[in-house]
Amino acid sequence: MVRNTSKKNSSKRNDEKALRDKTFRQLQKVRPRNDNQKKYLESIENNTVTIGLGPAGSGKTYLAVYEALLHHWAKEKKRMIITRPAIEAGEKLGFLPGDMLDKLDPYMRPIYDALFDLIGIQQAKEKIERGYIEVAPLAYMRGRTFNNCFIILDEAQNATIEQLKMVLTRVGEGCKIVIDGDPGQSDLPGYKKESGLYLLKSILSNIPAVGIVEFDRQDIVRSQIVIDIVKAFEEYEDNESN
């Protein structure tokens, strides 16, 4: 008796495709809301390294997470690696109980918010538990090599140039990395001297497959009050420097 295994295999592939299509539809569709957001998404698609610089509320983190999910859902990238410097915003938080994820949770909350909004709480938690999404502090990146991953380094204004070099040299075959931050909101002491984000643009500007997108106050999509506040601080800092 001859068994027709080709029909079974074809049926299995169709079932798997239907499951992927159903899962993909669960990812919320995001469209750019201004020209720089469009440039940012295009840069992520077309480059190995994308650096997004600009004020809070311009969508840098949210769009990076969205692009990472798109690549993971389409099976182009096996894993997502999301990291942030564990730097307090001018406050000492002291000892935090729990395991590494519990300790890191306050720092990574904006990332979790984006994940939960885009794919839902349950699916995000399942992806993290199964290792498809890894959330880790920046210090844990040293000594590792990442292949076929989508890496996001968020709040990069709180990283030194040595830390940024360390992360960038972890990138292996088939990877994309997005580095985003607001150079005007570093929590490092003496940030204008220590923040690596100030130097990264000039160091990497002539390297192929590196895209740099700079947002400004007009790109803020969070709210009008944030636009007004950022403008007021810019004017204050300009007056202080004169």
Secondary structure, DSSP 8 states (H G I E B T S, - for coil): ----HHHHHHHHHHHHHHHHHHHHHTS-----SSHHHHHHHHHHHH-SEEEEE--TTSSHHHHHHHHHHHHHHTTS-SEEEEEE----SSS------SSHHHHHHHHHHHHHHHHHHHH-HHHHHHHHHTTSEEEEEGGGGTT--B-SEEEEE-SGGGSBHHHHHHHHTTB-TT-EEEEEE-GGG--STTHHHHBTHHHHHHHHTTSTTEEEEE--GGG--S-HHHHHHHHHHHHHHHHHH-
